[in-house]
Amino acid sequence: MRKILLGCSLLFNVAYAQVQRLPAYPLLTHSPYFSVWSFSDALNSEETRHWTGKPQSLLGVITVDKKEYRFLGHDSARKDQPAAVQQWVSVKPTQTIYQFACGGVDLTLTFTSPLLLSDLSLLSRPITYVSFRLRSNDGETHTALLNLDVSEDLVRNTPLQQVKSEKGTAGGLVYVKAGARAQPVLKTKGDDVRIDWGYLYVAAAAEAGLVQTGMNTVFPQLKIGDDPVEKLVLIGYDERYSVQFFHRNLEPWWRSHPEDGKKKATMEDLLQTAYTGYDKILSRCDTFNKVMYSTALNAGGQHYADLCVAAYRQSIAAHALVESPQGELLFLSKENFSNGSINTVDVTYPSAPLYLAYNPRLLEGMLNGIFYYSESGKWKKPFAAHDLGTYPLANGQTYGEDMPVEECGNMILLTAAITRAEGAPDYAKRHWATLTTWAHYLEANGFDPVNQLCTDDFAGHLARNANLSVKAIVALGAYGWIAGKLGMDTVAEHFGNLAKELAKKWMALDDAGDHYALTFDGKDTWSQKYNLVWDKLLGLGIFPAAVRQKEIAYYLQRQQPFGLPLDSRKTYTKSDWICWTAALADKPEDFGALIDPLYKYLTETPTRVPLSDWHETRDGRQVGFQARSVVGGYFMRLLDYQWNGR
């Protein structure tokens, strides 16, 4: 079935191979709980894992002419099992594709997670297509038996939790379903944890000879010749409830927004819809893969385009998509391997460019919960909260310390960016009173920040943080810019003038000769001034172009083999901020010079985990964090290209 469409797509895949080496390869990528990766270049050299690194095994074996070949995962109990020869791997925004030689049969294995941001129904479906395309490679006819085994570890947090499974049918599909016996819904919270509620589904088209035992699917014996044969498996996860929002358990978006518009959807409904729509969805994914890559290529070159591909599914899969009890979209991040917070504002901030580029409504979904927290009176402070809790419980901030200037600036700047992306200030208008409170806080406290946390807190607290001051200044200008869009001319003039006056004051206070300092009182220091990027993208005209030009020239002298350090205190960096900083460059060659070491990190880091955004610039090793949504910040240059054509 579906041979022609897939065959045409594969011809393009080989010619258009986008990323061929990553620290880890995305396989099943939908949410913080349903996220399975290969941590090695060869798919059959070790077990597949949850993003946290704990085993969540997918095991694939093909028997060709009575000889077994393992192509997916690793079975420690069968160390002598022959492995198929992996010929290549290609990663695209929505797909990871492997090619194997299995004796006389070639196998193309494709994982498609159709995370198309413009389509919330499709985006919210927690189903990955796993397709197997088989073809003779020697002109002879061969027999083949295809076997896919999915571990019950996908439904439990710890190995000792008991699991039950059952079989079922859904239209023309047969499936096996597994879940933890206890079903402790939303009872497990924290960072290094996995889901232990809900149900995993493995489905395939019903046909004579198909066998499903436990979570193992064995297709009937196939005759493989010159004409390709394709088999398809759908792997899905029904979380039942995804998060708790101020003590209300919320269902995933797909369940509360059924595509037939009639009733609450079931996973059986969703599997049928996904299966019958496979051809069209595959075509849409193929088109998106090409267009996104082409856009990134035009914006920043091949190395930059590859970075965007690497970031795409990872960023999206670190979120849950739900609807609040107030009827608002919520797109809630998990702060993976950081502290496990849910809906952290200074995680939303770096993630934003991807969503601004492809669906700003999703960025609204990242801000809605924080606005509700303040506007409901549950958060009583005159500045924005840091988070909504510890994932998956969004019941109020659990982080031990506030980031007042950081989060106020983030919320105002992101609201301005939504205004620009949507071409209208409607979203800002709905939250104007809250934005005004935060703007007044920044007016009083933002220019010369006292000793406080900011998003770059790994090296400790800082007083008089120049980059944090830039954030406050540009946010005040952005607030004035929104006011102008709302027809509030007096407010617009006041805050526009204020931002420009503070920028002049900042330039004099922070000037360190050939660059600007990390802090106002540390002229022998430096830091990335990535917060300047919104002045450029929104065209606010607050800081002269000479400021960012001087900074870029200085950064080019400070690079290490694997990137530009975050600041003068340490040699580690944040890759999302490098992409923002690189977007400050006016010359393509300067942008490329800042991006190339980051590409080296992407393809040569010795740390094999889903992309870490915090690494050492001298040797490319992970310092901390992995699988986080903030790599959506890689799309900053693409966003500038979309908005401003440069």
N, C-alpha and C positions, 0 to 999 in steps of 0.2 A: 504493500500500500504506500501511497504518497512518494513513490520513487522519483518521479520526474522533478518535482519541486525541490526535494532534498538534494538530488544529484546536481541540479543547476546551482544551488546554493553552495555546495561543496567545491565546485570549480572556482567560485569566487573566493571561498575561504582560503584556498591555497595561494591564490594570487594576491590576496588582500590580508595575509596573515599579519595581525597587528601587534600582538605581544606574545613572545615565545618563551620568556623566562620571567617568573615572578617569585617573590619569597614564599608564597603559598597560592594555590589555585582554587577559585571558587567553584563549588559543585552544586550544592543546594543552598540557596541564599535568599531568605525571605524575612527573617526577624532575628532578634537576639537569641531566640530559643531554637529556631529552625535554621541552622547555619552550619553546613558541613563542608570541609575543605580538604584538599590534598596538600600536605606540608612538604612534598618532595617533587622534584622535576619529573621523575618516572611515577606514573599513577599506580603502578603495581609493585613498588618497592617497599611500601609501608602502609600501615592502616590509615584510613581516612579519619579525620578528627573534627570535633566541634571547634569553633573558633578559639575556645579557651585552651585547646590542646588535648583535651580528654578524648579517648577513642570513641568514635561513633562510626562503626565499620560498615562500609559498603564493599561487598565482595563480588567480583564478576569473573566467571570462568566460562570459557568456550571450549568445547571438545570438537576437534576437527579430525575426521578420519580416525576416531577412537583415541586421539591423543589430546590430553588436557593442556590448556594454556590459560594462565591467570592474567587478566588484563586490568583488573580493578582491585585495589586494596591488597592486603597481605594476610594470610592465614598462618599464624605462628605454629599451629598444630600440624601444618603440612609444609614444612620448610623445603622439602624436595620437589614441590610442585613446580613444573616448568612455567616460566613467565613468557608472555607474548613480548615481541620486540616492539617497543614504542618507537615509532618513526618520527613523529612530531607532535607538538601541542600548539594550539593557537587560541588565544583569549580575546574575546570581543566584548563589547559592553554588556550584552545579555547572554553570552554563550561561552562555554569552554569546550573545545573540540580536541579529541585525541585520535591519532591514527596508529594502528597496530598491524603488525604482520603475525598471523597465527598459522604457521605452516603454509598451506596453499591458499589460505583465505586472508584477505585484508578486512580489518574491522575499523570502522569509523564510529567512535563513541562521542555523542554530543549531549552535554547538559545545557538545557535552555531554561533559564528563569526569566520569563517575559516581563521584566520590571520596566514598563513604559510609563514614565512619570505623568504623561498627559492623560492617562486613562486610569482613574482611580479604581474602577472595578477590576481591571486586569492586574493593576499593581498590587491590589490587596489579596489576590488569589494565592494562597500558600501552596502552590503546586509547581514542581519542576518536571519538565519533560526530559526523559532519558531515552535517547534513540540509539539504536544499534543498526548500522548499515554494513552488510556483509557482501563481499564480492570475491570471486576467484581471482588469484593473482598469477596463475600459470596456465590459463586456458583450459584447465581440467575441471571436472565436476567433483565436488566434495560434499561429504555429509558434515553437518554441524549441529551441535546441541548447545544452546545458550542458557546460562544460569545466572541469575542475579539474587544475591542474598543481602538483606538489609537488617542490621543488628537491632535488637531490642534496646540497646543503649541509647537510641535516639529518643526514648520516652521516659528515661529515668535520670535522676541527678547522681545517684551513687549505684555501684554495681549490685548491691544487695537488695535493692527494691524489686519486689515481685511484679511480674508483667503478665497480663492475660491477652490472648489474641482470639480472633474469630474471622470467619470468611463471610463474604456477602457479594451481592450483585448490584449494579447500578446501570440500568439500560443494557447496552451491549458490553459492559465492562464486568470483570470479576475482580475482586480485591481481597486483600487480607488487611486486617485492622488490629493494631496493638496499642495498649495503654497500661500505665501503672495500675495495679489493683486498688491502691488506696485513694487515688485521685485527690491529692491535697491541693485543690484549685487555689492559685495565688497565695499559697502558704510559704513558698520558698522564695526569699528575696536575697539580694546581694550581688556580688560581682562575679566571682569564679563559681558560677552555678549553672545548671542546666534544667530544663523543664522536666517536671515529673507529674504533669497532669495533661489532659487532652489525649488525642489519638492520632497515631501515625497510620497512613494509608499507602499501600502499594497496589496499583491497579494496572491491568492490561486488558486488551480486547479478548473477549471470550472466544476460544477456538478449541477444536478437538485436540486432545493431547496435552493441553496446557495444564501444568501441575503447580499448585501453590500449597506449600507445607510450611507452617510457621510463617516467617517473613521471607521465605525463599520462593522465587518464581522460576520455573523451568519451562522453556518453550518447547514445543514438539520438534522432533528432528527435522532439519531443513536440508534441502538440496541447494548447493551454492555453485552457480556457474558464472558466466560473464554478465548476466543481468543482475543488478544489485537487488538484494532483499533487505527490507527494513522491518524491524520490530520496535515497539514503543512501550515504555513503562512510564506511568505517572506516579510520582512520589509526593504526597501531600501531608500536611499536618493541620489538624483541627485543634486549636488551643482552647476552644470553648469560651474562655474569657482570657483576654490578652493582658489587661492592666486593671488596676483599681484607681479610680480618680475621686479623691475626697470621699472615700469609703463607699463608692459605688463601683461594683464590678462591671467592666465594659467588654462587650463582645467585639471580636474583630470586625473590621469594616465590611468585609464580604458577607458576613452573616447578618448584620443589621441593615445592609443595603443590597438585598437580593437583586440579581440582574433581571429576573422576570417581573419584578415590581409587585409581586402578589403576596408573598409571605416570607418569613425568615428562611434563608437558604440552609440547606444541609450540605455536608461534605459530599454526599452521594450526588446531589444536584450539581455541585461545583465540578466534580470529576467528569460527569457527562458533558457539561458545557465546555470544559477545557479540552476534552477529547474530540468532540465534534468540531471545535473551532481550531484544531491544531494547524491545519494548512494555512489559514489566514493569519494566525498568530505568528507562525514561523516566518511568513512573508513580511509581516510588520516588523518583527525583530530584525530581520535581515536588512530592511530599509533603514531602520533606525541605526543599526550598527554602522552602516556605510555613511549615513549623513552625519552622525555624531563624530565619527573619526575624521571625515573630510573637513568638518568645521574646525575641529581642534587642530588639524594639520595646517589649515590656512591661518589659524590664529597664532600658532606658536611653533610649528615644525613637527617632525616625526617624533622626537624624544618627548616633546610635550604631549602629543596625541596619545602616545603609549602610556604616559602617566595618567591621563584622564581615563583611559580604558581600565587601567588597574584599579582606579578609585571607584568606578561607577557602582558596581553591585555591592561592594563593601559598605559604602556610605549608606545606601538605601536599606540594606539588611540590618543595620544597627538601630532601626526604628520599629515602632508598632503604629499601625494606622487604625484609629477608632473614632467614634463620635462621642462627644461629651454629653452629659445629661441635659445641658443647655442647648443641644443641637448644633454644636460647633465641631468642625473637624479638628482632631488632635493627631499630630504626627510626632510621637514621643520617642526621643533618643534614649539609648542606654549608654552610659559612660564606661564602655568596655575596658577592662583592665586599667582603670584609673581609680574610681571608687564606687562604681556601680550606680551612680545617681541617675535619676530619670529626669529628662527634660532640662538638662543643665544649660543655662543661657550662654555661657562661654564655650559650650560645645556646639550649640546652635549657630553661634556667630561665625566660626570658621567653616562650618558645613554649608552655609547659605548659598554660595555661588552656584552650585549644581542645581539647586531647586529654583533659584531665581531665573536660571537659564531655561528650565524646562517645565516648571509649573509653580509659580509663586504662591499658589493656594496652599501648597505643602509647607512653604515657609510660614504662612499664616498659621498653619496647624502646629508649628513649633512655638509660635508666640502666644497663641490663644490661651493656653493653660496658665502662662505667667501673667497675662493681663487679667484673667479671671481671678487669680490668686490675690491680686491687689484690689481689683474692683469689687470683689465680694466682701472685702473687709477681713478676710482670713489672714492676709499679710498686711501688717499695719505700719510698716516702716516707710519713710518717704523716698525710698529708692527701690529698685527692682530686686526681686529675690534671685538667689543663685540657682535654685533647682526646685523641683516639686516633690522630692523624696528619694527613696532608694528603689530601683527597678525591681519588680513591676508595680510598686505601691506609690502612687502619686498623691500622697495625702498631706503634703507640706514639706518644706525644706528640712533636710536632715544634715546638710553640710554644716560643719561646726563654726564657720566664720563667714561673714558677709564679704562681698566684693562691690561696694557701693558705686564707685565711679565706673568700674568695669561694666557692670551689668546695666546701669542706666544708659551708658554710651552705646552698648550693644543693642539694646531694645530700640532706641531712637534711630540709630543708623539702619537697622534692619527694616524698620517701618518705613523709613525714607526709601530704601531699596525696593520694597514692595510697591510703593507709590510709583517709582520709576518703571518697574517691570510691568505693572498693570495699567500704566498711563492714566491713573486717576487716584485721588487721595481718599477714596471712600473708606479704606481700612483704617487709615490714620484718623479720619473724622470720628469713627466709632470709639476710638480710644484716646481722644484728644485731651480729656481732663487728666488722665493718667500720664500721658506723655508730657503734659505741661508741668506736672509735679516733678517728674524726673528731670526735665530741662532746667527747672529752677534749682534743683539740687546740684546739677552740674555747674550752673552759673555761679553758685556759691562755693562749690568744693572741688571743681574739676580741674582748674588750670594748674595748680601746684599741689598735687595729691599728697595727703599725709601718708604715713607708713601704713600700708594696707595690702591685702592680697589683690593680685590680678590674675589673669589667665596664665601668665608665665611665672607661676609661683614656685616652680621646682627648685630654683636657686635661692629661694627665700623671699621675704617681704622686701619692698623697696619704698622709700619715701622719695618724693620729687621725681617720679618716674616720667621721663620725657615722652615715651611712646604712649603711656596712659594719658598724659596731658593732651597729646595729639588727638586721641580718641574723643576726649571731652570737647575739645575745640571744634573738631569736625562734626560731632554730634549736635552741638549748639547751632552750627551753621546749617546742618541738615534739618533741624527743627524749624529754623526760620524759613528754609526752602519749602518745607511742607506747608507752613503757614501761608506762604505766598500762593500756593496751589489752592488753598482753601479761601482765598480772598481776604486774608487777615494782613493787610498791607503794613500796618503799624508794627505788628508783632514780627513780621518778616524782616522789616527794616532794622528793628532793634537787634534781633539775634544775628542777622547777617553781618551788621556792622560790628557787633560784639565779637563774633568769631574772627573777623579779619583783624581787629585790634589785638586780640589775644594771640593770633598767629605772629604778628610783628613782635610782640613782647616775648613770645616763645623763641623766636629766631635769635633775638639778642641774648636771651638768658641761657640758651642751650648751645650756642655756637662754640665749637671746639676747633676752629680753623678749617681743616679740610673735611670736616664731618660734623654731625651733631651728636651730643653725648647721650649716654644711657640715663643719667640723672643730671638735674640742673647744677648740682654741686660736685660733679665728677668729670672734669674736662679730659681726663686720661681714659675715659671709658667710651663705649659705643654700643649701639643696639640697632636691630632691624626696626625701622619705622613703618611697619606694614599697615598701620591704621591710616596712613596718608592715602591709601588707595581709594577710599570713598570720595575724597575730594576730587580725585581725577575722574572716577567713573561717573559721578553725579554732576560733574562740571560746576562745582560750587565756587571755585576760584578763591578759596580761602588762603591757601599757601601758594606763593610763587612757584612756578615750575622749577626754578633754580634750586629749591630745597631738595626735591626728590632727585634731581640730576646730580647734585653734590653727593647725596647719600649713595646713589647707585655707583658712582665712580669710586667711592671709598669701599663699598662692599666688594667690588671686583678685586680689590687688593687683599681682602681678608678671607677669601675662599680656601677651603680645605678640599681634599680629594673627593669627599662625599657630600659636600654642600657648604653653605654659608652658616657659621655658628649663629645661634640666636642672639647672643650679645657677648661682651668682652669677659664675662665672668667664667664661662665654661666653653668647651669646644663642642658640646652637643647642640642639636638644633631641633626645630619643629618643621617638618616638610611642608605642612599646610601654609605656614607663614612665609617660607621661601617662595612659594608660588604667588602669594600676595605681594611680597616684596619685588619679585621679578616683574610683576604687572605694573610696577611704578616706572619701569624703564621705557623710554621713548624709542630707543633704537632696537630693532630686532636682534642685532648681534649681542647687545647687552643682555636682553632677555634670555637668549640662548645660552650665553655664558653662565648665567645663574641657574638655568634649568639643567644643563648637561651633567653637573655633578650629582644632581638629584636622580637623574636617569641612571647614572652609574650605581647609586645606592639601590634603586629599584631592581636592577639586574645583577648586582654583584654582592649584595649584603649576605654575610654568612649566617644571619639569623633567619631561620625558616619558620615564619609565622605569618598569618594574615597581616598585611602591610602595617608596620608600626609607623606612627607619625612622630616619634621621638627617638632620634638615633644619634650616634657619635659620628662626627664629620671626619675623623681621622681614619677610622677603619670600617665604617659602615655598619657597626653592630647596633642592635636594638638597645636602647637605654630603658625604656618602659613603654607601656600602652601597646595595644594591637587591636586590629579589626574595628577601629573606631570610625564614627561617621564623619569626623572632621576632614577626612581626605576629600570630601566634597568641595573643600576649599581649593583643590587643584584646578577647579574650573573658573577661577577668577579671570584669567586671561581670555578664556573663551567668552565669558560674560561681557568683558570689555569689548571684544570683537563684535558680539551681537548688538550691543547697545550703541557703540560708537564707531564701528567699522575700522578699528585700528589694531 
